[in-house]
């Protein structure tokens, strides 16, 4: 996954508030994106996750790699609340990153607030229909 989020991969090279979500994608930065997103202080990329079962150490590798630039990481898990497996929660804890899992709608709203507060926040947002 690290190569997928390289500087050569198509992405928005700055964080942006999410204006809308649903219909399998997101609107942000004056554009729309179909599919899931992963957002960091240095940009926003497509995220190859279609459901919470796809969330793993591999699909979160870039969040772990950015541990020194993140204080908070949100996971928008779709329409239903779920629990993050203890092993993944420990990986965030070991990097001193607070992690919260919530519905995608709640994660979008929380991410926008954190972004507005200039917090060092990231988010993995699973697209919902």
VENLINJO-V786686 format. One record per residue. N is the residue number from 1. PHI is phi in whole degrees, 0 to 359 (999 if undefined). PSI is psi in whole degrees, 0 to 359 (999 if undefined). Layout:
<<N,PHI,PSI> <N,PHI,PSI>>
//
This chain:
<<1,999,332> <2,305,319> <3,294,328> <4,297,333> <5,251,19> <6,293,168> <7,296,339> <8,276,343> <9,290,142> <10,302,129> <11,194,167> <12,268,117> <13,281,24> <14,206,152> <15,289,152> <16,214,147> <17,297,147> <18,275,119> <19,278,327> <20,200,156> <21,217,160> <22,123,177> <23,52,33> <24,79,18> <25,192,199> <26,217,154> <27,241,131> <28,196,153> <29,55,31> <30,75,14> <31,221,173> <32,237,155> <33,223,130> <34,265,128> <35,110,183> <36,280,160> <37,232,149> <38,235,130> <39,238,138> <40,221,170> <41,300,341> <42,257,8> <43,149,181> <44,228,134> <45,230,160> <46,296,144> <47,237,121> <48,282,52> <49,238,127> <50,249,343> <51,207,167> <52,299,333> <53,296,341> <54,277,350> <55,285,121> <56,209,177> <57,301,325> <58,292,313> <59,286,346> <60,257,8> <61,305,320> <62,290,330> <63,294,316> <64,294,323> <65,293,335> <66,262,22> <67,307,328> <68,279,354> <69,245,2> <70,240,138> <71,255,329> <72,224,138> <73,228,127> <74,255,143> <75,240,115> <76,272,106> <77,270,13> <78,105,215> <79,271,339> <80,247,137> <81,293,144> <82,219,169> <83,255,138> <84,286,132> <85,304,142> <86,307,323> <87,298,318> <88,290,321> <89,300,318> <90,296,323> <91,297,318> <92,295,315> <93,302,317> <94,298,336> <95,262,6> <96,59,38> <97,252,123> <98,287,132> <99,236,137> <100,227,136> <101,249,132> <102,207,179> <103,296,159> <104,300,318> <105,301,313> <106,295,322> <107,294,320> <108,300,312> <109,297,316> <110,294,317> <111,301,315> <112,299,319> <113,296,313> <114,297,320> <115,297,317> <116,297,334> <117,270,6> <118,57,35> <119,280,156> <120,275,79> <121,240,150> <122,227,168> <123,206,139> <124,253,116> <125,243,113> <126,278,126> <127,295,143> <128,237,152> <129,280,999>>
//
